[in-house]
Amino acid sequence: MELRLEHLVKDFSGTKAVNDVSITIQDGKLTGLLGPSGCGKSSILYLLDGLVPHMYEGELTGRVLLEGEDITSVPPRDRCDRIGFVMQNPESQFCTFTVEEELAFGMENLGVAPEAMKGKIEEALAFVGMSGYEKTDLNNLSGGQKLQTNTVQYQCSDEMFVINLTLEKG
């Protein structure tokens, strides 16, 4: 799977937040966006996720391609089965009360069969060393465990790019 930005320019009221950015992100590879505060890292992530141009106003040129398909004008709700977004504050994304409910929530919205969910949840939690945390209240997790819970919820989907803002320093 491949996610590609081609000559993206994002202008917010005369300020270019992103200026002619092209990048290719390959499935299974760790890709980092590094730079000082205000250089456009978050704007690029919002472009990948679809928040730009659908939630933030301004002029946008260029294209976002997923597996060769131009998804620039596809709204976030129609990308959520293929692109996941983990924000800096994991609590801002929680929709339920326990780890298991949180991991199941996304799969339920994507129409995953209930009998398939249990195995996917167990596998995802084992991957991050959180086996046995299924019934744990999200409020009782450490900050790192909350981030892990948000990140592995996307592992429950078969084909997904995960965009992670948690490594960014403010």
C-alpha contacts under 8 A as a table, 3 or more apart, distances in Angstrom:
res1	aa1	res2	aa2	distance
1	M	26	Q	6.29
1	M	27	D	5.02
1	M	66	L	7.63
1	M	67	E	5.90
1	M	159	E	7.98
2	E	24	T	7.00
2	E	25	I	5.81
2	E	26	Q	4.80
2	E	27	D	5.88
2	E	66	L	5.91
2	E	67	E	5.16
2	E	68	G	7.78
3	L	24	T	5.91
3	L	25	I	5.09
3	L	26	Q	6.54
3	L	27	D	7.98
3	L	64	V	7.46
3	L	65	L	5.77
3	L	66	L	4.61
3	L	67	E	6.36
4	R	22	S	7.33
4	R	23	I	5.72
4	R	24	T	4.36
4	R	25	I	6.09
4	R	64	V	5.81
4	R	65	L	5.01
4	R	66	L	6.41
5	L	8	L	6.49
5	L	21	V	6.93
5	L	22	S	4.92
5	L	23	I	5.19
5	L	24	T	6.43
5	L	62	G	7.58
5	L	63	R	5.85
5	L	64	V	4.67
5	L	65	L	6.34
6	E	20	D	7.81
6	E	21	V	6.62
6	E	22	S	4.54
6	E	23	I	6.87
6	E	62	G	5.59
6	E	63	R	5.14
6	E	64	V	6.44
6	E	65	L	7.89
7	H	19	N	7.81
7	H	20	D	4.42
7	H	21	V	5.01
7	H	22	S	5.09
7	H	61	T	7.45
7	H	62	G	4.85
7	H	63	R	6.87
8	L	18	V	6.76
8	L	19	N	6.49
8	L	20	D	4.92
8	L	21	V	5.03
8	L	22	S	6.62
8	L	60	L	7.18
8	L	61	T	5.60
8	L	62	G	4.17
8	L	63	R	6.22
8	L	64	V	7.95
9	V	16	K	7.03
9	V	17	A	7.63
9	V	18	V	5.06
9	V	19	N	4.57
9	V	20	D	5.11
9	V	21	V	6.86
9	V	59	E	7.94
9	V	60	L	5.69
9	V	61	T	5.20
9	V	62	G	6.31
10	K	16	K	5.75
10	K	17	A	5.64
10	K	18	V	4.98
10	K	19	N	6.66
10	K	43	S	7.97
10	K	58	G	6.95
10	K	59	E	5.82
10	K	60	L	4.65
10	K	61	T	6.69
11	D	14	G	5.87
11	D	15	T	5.37
11	D	16	K	4.33
11	D	17	A	5.94
11	D	18	V	7.13
11	D	58	G	5.54
11	D	59	E	5.06
11	D	60	L	6.43
12	F	15	T	5.12
12	F	16	K	6.28
12	F	17	A	6.78
12	F	57	E	6.99
12	F	58	G	4.68
12	F	59	E	6.70
13	S	58	G	6.30
16	K	19	N	5.99
17	A	38	G	7.82
17	A	39	C	6.88
17	A	40	G	5.11
17	A	43	S	6.62
18	V	21	V	6.61
18	V	39	C	7.77
18	V	40	G	5.51
18	V	43	S	6.90
18	V	44	I	6.95
20	D	62	G	7.91
25	I	29	K	7.27
25	I	31	T	6.74
26	Q	29	K	5.67
27	D	161	F	7.22
33	L	41	K	6.15
34	L	41	K	7.20
35	G	39	C	6.24
35	G	41	K	7.24
36	P	39	C	5.82
37	S	40	G	7.92
37	S	169	K	7.83
37	S	170	G	6.55
38	G	41	K	7.54
40	G	43	S	5.03
40	G	44	I	6.16
41	K	44	I	5.26
41	K	45	L	6.44
42	S	45	L	5.02
42	S	46	Y	6.10
42	S	165	L	7.55
43	S	46	Y	4.99
43	S	47	L	6.18
43	S	52	V	7.51
44	I	47	L	5.01
44	I	48	L	6.40
45	L	48	L	5.09
45	L	49	D	6.22
45	L	163	I	6.84
45	L	165	L	7.97
46	Y	49	D	5.04
46	Y	50	G	5.88
46	Y	51	L	4.97
46	Y	52	V	5.39
47	L	50	G	5.13
47	L	51	L	6.18
47	L	52	V	4.78
47	L	53	P	6.99
47	L	64	V	7.60
47	L	72	T	7.92
48	L	51	L	7.88
48	L	52	V	7.98
48	L	64	V	6.79
48	L	83	I	7.87
49	D	52	V	7.56
49	D	76	P	6.21
49	D	79	R	7.32
49	D	83	I	6.39
49	D	84	G	7.24
49	D	85	F	6.80
49	D	163	I	7.69
50	G	53	P	6.43
50	G	54	H	6.35
50	G	55	M	7.98
50	G	72	T	7.30
50	G	73	S	7.91
50	G	74	V	7.01
50	G	75	P	5.71
50	G	76	P	4.77
50	G	79	R	7.49
51	L	54	H	5.22
51	L	55	M	4.93
51	L	56	Y	6.51
51	L	75	P	7.58
51	L	76	P	6.32
52	V	55	M	5.79
52	V	56	Y	5.33
52	V	57	E	7.41
53	P	56	Y	5.58
53	P	57	E	6.23
53	P	58	G	7.31
53	P	60	L	6.94
53	P	73	S	7.64
54	H	57	E	7.36
54	H	75	P	6.25
54	H	76	P	7.64
63	R	70	D	6.50
63	R	71	I	7.52
63	R	72	T	5.51
64	V	70	D	5.81
64	V	71	I	5.64
64	V	72	T	4.91
65	L	68	G	5.28
65	L	69	E	5.11
65	L	70	D	4.47
65	L	71	I	5.65
65	L	72	T	7.17
66	L	69	E	5.21
66	L	70	D	6.62
66	L	71	I	6.68
70	D	73	S	7.81
71	I	74	V	4.94
74	V	78	D	6.32
74	V	79	R	6.92
75	P	78	D	5.55
75	P	79	R	6.66
76	P	79	R	5.02
76	P	80	C	6.09
77	R	80	C	5.50
78	D	81	D	7.21
79	R	82	R	5.53
79	R	83	I	5.83
80	C	83	I	5.28
80	C	84	G	6.10
81	D	84	G	7.60
81	D	110	L	6.65
81	D	157	S	7.52
81	D	159	E	7.93
81	D	160	M	6.98
82	R	159	E	6.10
82	R	160	M	4.48
82	R	161	F	6.22
83	I	160	M	5.36
83	I	161	F	4.77
83	I	162	V	5.90
83	I	163	I	7.24
84	G	154	Y	6.39
84	G	160	M	6.72
84	G	161	F	6.05
84	G	162	V	4.61
84	G	163	I	5.85
85	F	162	V	5.81
85	F	163	I	4.64
85	F	164	N	5.89
85	F	165	L	7.71
86	V	90	P	7.07
86	V	93	Q	7.92
86	V	147	L	7.87
86	V	150	N	6.34
86	V	151	T	6.28
86	V	162	V	7.25
86	V	163	I	6.06
86	V	164	N	4.66
86	V	165	L	6.01
86	V	166	T	7.04
87	M	90	P	6.01
87	M	92	S	7.74
87	M	93	Q	7.54
87	M	164	N	6.25
87	M	165	L	4.98
87	M	166	T	5.98
88	Q	164	N	7.81
88	Q	165	L	5.29
88	Q	166	T	4.28
88	Q	167	L	7.70
88	Q	168	E	7.71
89	N	92	S	5.73
89	N	93	Q	7.75
89	N	166	T	7.58
90	P	93	Q	5.65
90	P	94	F	6.96
90	P	143	G	8.00
90	P	146	K	5.98
90	P	147	L	5.57
90	P	150	N	6.44
91	E	94	F	5.30
91	E	146	K	7.29
93	Q	150	N	7.64
94	F	97	F	7.88
94	F	102	E	6.82
94	F	150	N	7.88
95	C	102	E	6.62
95	C	105	F	7.74
96	T	101	E	5.98
96	T	102	E	5.43
96	T	105	F	7.69
97	F	101	E	6.67
97	F	102	E	7.06
97	F	137	D	5.65
97	F	138	L	5.73
97	F	139	N	7.80
98	T	101	E	5.23
98	T	102	E	6.14
98	T	134	E	6.90
98	T	135	K	5.63
98	T	136	T	5.34
98	T	137	D	4.38
98	T	138	L	5.16
99	V	102	E	5.12
99	V	103	L	6.23
99	V	133	Y	6.64
99	V	134	E	5.12
99	V	135	K	6.21
99	V	136	T	5.87
99	V	137	D	6.59
99	V	138	L	5.97
99	V	149	T	6.85
100	E	103	L	5.22
100	E	104	A	6.09
100	E	121	I	7.00
100	E	133	Y	7.81
100	E	134	E	4.52
100	E	135	K	6.13
100	E	136	T	7.90
101	E	104	A	5.05
101	E	105	F	5.92
102	E	105	F	5.15
102	E	106	G	7.33
102	E	149	T	7.94
102	E	153	Q	7.51
103	L	106	G	6.35
103	L	107	M	7.20
103	L	121	I	6.46
103	L	149	T	7.43
103	L	152	V	7.76
103	L	153	Q	4.92
103	L	156	C	7.53
104	A	107	M	5.21
104	A	108	E	6.00
104	A	117	M	6.56
104	A	121	I	7.41
104	A	153	Q	7.90
105	F	108	E	5.20
105	F	109	N	6.41
106	G	109	N	5.14
106	G	110	L	6.34
106	G	153	Q	7.16
107	M	110	L	4.99
107	M	111	G	6.20
107	M	112	V	5.22
107	M	117	M	7.22
107	M	156	C	7.14
107	M	157	S	7.20
108	E	111	G	5.09
108	E	112	V	5.70
108	E	113	A	7.70
108	E	114	P	7.73
109	N	112	V	7.71
112	V	116	A	6.85
112	V	117	M	6.91
113	A	116	A	5.42
113	A	117	M	6.68
114	P	117	M	5.23
114	P	118	K	7.38
115	E	118	K	6.43
115	E	119	G	8.00
116	A	119	G	5.96
116	A	120	K	6.59
117	M	120	K	5.15
117	M	121	I	6.05
117	M	156	C	7.88
118	K	121	I	5.20
118	K	122	E	6.22
119	G	122	E	5.13
119	G	123	E	6.10
120	K	123	E	5.14
120	K	124	A	6.07
120	K	156	C	5.39
121	I	124	A	5.17
121	I	125	L	6.16
121	I	153	Q	8.00
121	I	156	C	6.63
122	E	125	L	5.31
122	E	126	A	6.09
122	E	131	S	6.70
123	E	126	A	5.15
123	E	127	F	6.19
124	A	127	F	5.14
124	A	128	V	6.89
124	A	152	V	5.67
124	A	153	Q	7.38
124	A	155	Q	6.16
124	A	156	C	6.56
125	L	128	V	5.46
125	L	129	G	6.15
125	L	130	M	4.77
125	L	131	S	5.12
125	L	133	Y	7.74
125	L	149	T	7.86
125	L	152	V	7.20
126	A	129	G	4.95
126	A	130	M	5.67
126	A	131	S	4.94
127	F	130	M	7.60
128	V	148	Q	6.82
128	V	152	V	7.76
130	M	133	Y	5.69
131	S	134	E	7.30
132	G	135	K	7.69
133	Y	136	T	5.15
136	T	140	N	6.98
136	T	141	L	7.62
137	D	140	N	5.45
137	D	141	L	7.19
138	L	141	L	5.49
138	L	146	K	7.09
141	L	144	G	7.86
141	L	145	Q	5.60
141	L	146	K	5.97
142	S	145	Q	5.12
142	S	146	K	6.24
143	G	146	K	5.13
143	G	147	L	6.40
144	G	147	L	5.12
144	G	148	Q	6.18
145	Q	148	Q	4.91
145	Q	149	T	6.05
146	K	149	T	5.07
146	K	150	N	6.32
147	L	150	N	5.16
147	L	151	T	6.11
147	L	166	T	7.95
148	Q	151	T	5.02
148	Q	152	V	5.99
149	T	152	V	5.42
149	T	153	Q	6.21
150	N	153	Q	5.51
150	N	154	Y	7.59
151	T	154	Y	6.02
151	T	155	Q	7.39
151	T	162	V	7.55
151	T	164	N	7.92
152	V	155	Q	4.80
152	V	156	C	6.83
153	Q	156	C	5.52
153	Q	157	S	7.68
154	Y	157	S	5.42
154	Y	160	M	6.74
154	Y	162	V	6.91
155	Q	158	D	6.97
155	Q	160	M	7.56
157	S	160	M	6.29
164	N	167	L	7.08
165	L	168	E	5.72
